[in-house]
Amino acid sequence: MRVEVDRDRCASTGGCEAMAPDVFEVGDDGELVVLTAEPDDALLPDVRNAVQACPTRALRLVD
């Protein structure tokens, strides 16, 4: 599975970083950075939670 970010929708609230810090980070410039575009299976539950909780629906998981 691969993580994708819609940069036009992302508000960089940091919720995804709090839920999956090994995958997401809000950079010093305020932009979301995907640290691991293809997270391993152990990280997927946290990534799914972050995707579902994203207030702007900017995140998605694709096969």
Backbone as CSV, one residue per row, in Angstrom:
resi,resn,N_x,N_y,N_z,CA_x,CA_y,CA_z,C_x,C_y,C_z
1,MET,0.839,-1.173,0.000,0.000,0.000,0.000,0.891,1.246,0.000
2,ARG,0.412,2.260,-0.684,1.161,3.504,-0.810,0.328,4.668,-0.259
3,VAL,0.983,5.579,0.440,0.331,6.767,0.981,0.415,7.887,-0.050
4,GLU,-0.715,8.547,-0.291,-0.732,9.712,-1.171,-1.320,10.899,-0.420
5,VAL,-0.811,12.090,-0.734,-1.281,13.325,-0.112,-1.750,14.274,-1.204
6,ASP,-2.946,14.802,-1.039,-3.437,15.859,-1.919,-2.954,17.177,-1.315
7,ARG,-1.903,17.715,-1.861,-1.267,18.922,-1.312,-2.191,20.140,-1.348
8,ASP,-3.135,20.152,-2.277,-4.075,21.270,-2.340,-5.064,21.251,-1.183
9,ARG,-5.322,20.074,-0.635,-6.274,19.936,0.469,-5.605,19.937,1.839
10,CYS,-4.359,19.525,1.908,-3.675,19.357,3.193,-3.552,20.691,3.922
11,ALA,-3.989,20.702,5.190,-3.897,21.896,6.030,-2.746,21.792,7.024
12,SER,-1.988,20.697,6.971,-0.833,20.482,7.855,-1.186,20.674,9.326
13,THR,-2.298,20.057,9.750,-2.729,20.174,11.143,-1.875,19.344,12.091
14,GLY,-1.200,18.334,11.566,-0.322,17.505,12.385,-0.989,16.298,13.009
15,GLY,-2.273,16.119,12.765,-2.961,14.956,13.323,-2.380,13.647,12.825
16,CYS,-2.046,13.604,11.558,-1.472,12.375,10.994,-0.103,12.089,11.602
17,GLU,0.658,13.139,11.842,1.968,12.969,12.466,1.821,12.409,13.876
18,ALA,0.819,12.872,14.602,0.586,12.377,15.959,0.175,10.908,15.952
19,MET,-0.582,10.498,14.945,-1.075,9.120,14.875,-0.067,8.154,14.278
20,ALA,0.739,8.629,13.337,1.699,7.760,12.642,3.009,8.522,12.424
21,PRO,3.754,8.775,13.504,4.970,9.592,13.397,6.096,8.964,12.582
22,ASP,6.028,7.658,12.354,7.042,7.016,11.516,6.755,7.212,10.029
23,VAL,5.576,7.731,9.725,5.159,7.879,8.332,4.993,9.347,7.937
24,PHE,4.482,10.169,8.860,4.181,11.568,8.549,4.954,12.519,9.450
25,GLU,5.311,13.668,8.892,5.956,14.723,9.673,5.602,16.067,9.033
26,VAL,5.232,17.024,9.877,5.033,18.378,9.381,6.388,19.066,9.480
27,GLY,6.909,19.483,8.334,8.237,20.082,8.271,8.280,21.481,8.860
28,ASP,9.472,22.000,8.997,9.677,23.349,9.524,8.971,24.406,8.679
29,ASP,8.757,24.094,7.413,8.082,25.035,6.514,6.558,24.915,6.576
30,GLY,6.062,24.010,7.453,4.630,23.825,7.604,4.011,22.860,6.616
31,GLU,4.823,22.276,5.748,4.327,21.326,4.751,4.441,19.898,5.275
32,LEU,3.444,19.084,4.939,3.473,17.683,5.330,4.515,16.931,4.511
33,VAL,5.317,16.127,5.204,6.314,15.275,4.568,5.906,13.826,4.826
34,VAL,5.875,13.028,3.777,5.628,11.599,3.928,6.993,10.940,4.044
35,LEU,7.286,10.429,5.225,8.594,9.831,5.492,8.722,8.444,4.875
36,THR,7.608,7.725,4.836,7.584,6.363,4.319,6.375,6.228,3.409
37,ALA,6.574,6.365,2.116,5.455,6.338,1.167,4.794,4.965,1.092
38,GLU,5.572,3.913,1.355,5.035,2.557,1.334,5.317,1.895,2.681
39,PRO,4.508,2.240,3.694,4.757,1.718,5.039,4.564,0.211,5.115
40,ASP,5.337,-0.408,5.999,5.193,-1.854,6.155,3.895,-2.169,6.897
41,ASP,3.538,-3.436,6.896,2.255,-3.869,7.446,2.065,-3.479,8.905
42,ALA,3.130,-3.434,9.673,3.023,-3.094,11.091,2.550,-1.656,11.296
43,LEU,2.823,-0.784,10.338,2.436,0.627,10.447,1.056,0.916,9.869
44,LEU,0.514,-0.001,9.101,-0.738,0.261,8.394,-1.923,0.602,9.296
45,PRO,-2.107,-0.033,10.451,-3.238,0.376,11.293,-3.177,1.858,11.689
46,ASP,-2.002,2.342,12.052,-1.862,3.753,12.415,-2.072,4.656,11.204
47,VAL,-1.580,4.231,10.052,-1.758,5.020,8.826,-3.235,5.078,8.458
48,ARG,-3.928,3.956,8.546,-5.366,3.947,8.239,-6.122,4.887,9.174
49,ASN,-5.775,4.866,10.450,-6.413,5.778,11.401,-6.160,7.229,11.020
50,ALA,-4.939,7.538,10.617,-4.597,8.904,10.215,-5.374,9.315,8.967
51,VAL,-5.484,8.411,8.010,-6.232,8.699,6.782,-7.693,8.992,7.117
52,GLN,-8.286,8.165,7.964,-9.692,8.341,8.328,-9.925,9.602,9.148
53,ALA,-8.944,9.993,9.952,-9.103,11.153,10.832,-8.751,12.480,10.172
54,CYS,-8.167,12.451,8.999,-7.733,13.685,8.339,-8.930,14.615,8.132
55,PRO,-8.888,15.811,8.722,-10.051,16.704,8.638,-10.319,17.256,7.239
56,THR,-9.323,17.268,6.387,-9.512,17.796,5.032,-9.568,16.694,3.976
57,ARG,-9.473,15.439,4.423,-9.485,14.281,3.522,-8.376,14.364,2.483
58,ALA,-7.217,14.822,2.923,-6.075,14.990,2.016,-5.244,13.722,1.861
59,LEU,-5.465,12.737,2.719,-4.661,11.514,2.701,-5.456,10.353,2.130
60,ARG,-4.733,9.460,1.466,-5.363,8.213,1.041,-4.317,7.126,0.898
61,LEU,-4.795,5.894,1.009,-3.974,4.705,0.795,-4.407,4.072,-0.517
62,VAL,-3.443,3.746,-1.352,-3.750,3.091,-2.626,-2.928,1.814,-2.752
63,ASP,-3.509,0.844,-3.459,-2.804,-0.429,-3.677,-1.720,-0.278,-4.697
